[in-house]
Amino acid sequence: MSARRLLPWPLVALFTAGYLASYLLPTTVGRLDTGLPLTATQAGAIGSALLLSSAAAGFLLASRVDRFGPRTLARLGLALTFLGYGAAALTGVVPAVVAGAVVGGFGSGTVTVVAASGIAALGAPPARAESRAWGRDPHRATTLGLLAVSALAGALYLTIPHLGPGHGLPLAALALTALAVWPFTPRLSARTAPARTAAAHGRLPQRRAGLLLAAAMPCWSLAQNALWGVSGRIGLAQAHLTEVTVGAVFAVALGAGLLGVLGAGALGLRLGRAVPIGAGTALIAACIAVTASATDLPAFAAGEISWNLFYPVVLSYVIGLAASLDRRGRWAVFVGSAASLGGAAGPLTGSVLAGSAGFPLMGQVLAAALLVVAAPMTAVALRAGRRILPVVEVPLESPAMPARPAYDTASPNSYASTSAM
């Protein structure tokens, strides 16, 4: 079987289109208050509205992927992403930009739901003989998706500053990415939905662990996006760098993220999930404090590069942990949506904290918050590592209809590496 058939290109493409908006957040928010009559806080609020809309899509659609089908939802999400961001890029009217960002954010969230559910479904037992060739490791699949989105975001950070000013360029990049991903949607099978089973419609497994992780993720994600949303302004205003230099730092930082993702994929679960999540979150807290207090290029670059090295690594293990709690992917989607909900408040929180207390104190507050939530997240990882989720399927309709993973593709694919809103 060829390498191409062993890679999950449809879900990797969807993962890239869904997550790209959060990766481009610094340049998107930074250009809103320079290209439009907005204050920094108002620009941060628009960024928060975009992410909040994305989180809303996750909560609304988390349990409905089987009902509508992955192909239908993916196409709906990509269409909304293209139309929303595209419209926002083409207008200078603030209300229209806000509306476009919200519509595009909902589209990004819809695409992310399809990708997250499909990746989580890799852990399900294969229903057909050829399915056994599929990669069934959600962690490795997430790593591959993070590699793709990090590489694309890094290329855009190097390119956008040279294309001219204005708020439309990063939004146009998001719209065009959605358009480019559309050809992958036919490979998401719409032939049949998985059989209804007791496991599918019963109570969520490992509810305590899932709820604790979902409760911790908003704060974890808020801290990340609060810094990420104002990182461009830290580089420009506090470190006194040019936009080209800041973009180059971001590109190098995302390149470091690629190395972190590759390292996480190679390491796998040899250390379990508790050590990467707990120790990694503590390291991220230190990086945030360094970045927020940077006053020159070396400090700013060191903080951003180190932070982007560790962030996708920890996120990959968190996504894998959520996927391990329920093989149908419901906890993966709920935890991802909770992270998006917290992340939605990030740009506004970062803008408000920076405006009232300054960047260094903002960094200290965010670092302290991360250290607090590291404890329950590590506890969930330790608990999940000692439990194996039982596989119980009782057909409720026809015993002749086999239960299948939520995501079949037109040809047997398998997923390789993953990592990092």
Secondary structure by P-SEA (a helix, b strand, c coil): cccccccaaaaaaaaaaaaccccaaaaaaaaaaaaccccaaaaaaaaaaaaaaaaaaaaacccccccccaaaaaaaaaaaaaaaaaaaaacccaaaaaaaaaaaaaaaaaaaaaaaaaaaaccccccccccccccccaaaaaaaaaaaaaaaaaaaaaccccccccccaaaaaaaaaaaaaccccccccccccccccccccccccaaaaaaaaaaaaaaaaaaaaaaaaaaaaaacccccccaaaaaaaaaaaaaaaaaaaaaaaaaccccccaaaaaaaaaaaaaaaaaaaacccaaaaaaaaaaaaacaaaaaaaaaaaaaaacccaaaaaaaaaaaaaaaaaaaaaaaaaaacccaaaaaaaaaaaaaaaaaaaaaaaaaaaabbbbbbbbbcccccbbbbcccccccbbbbcccccc
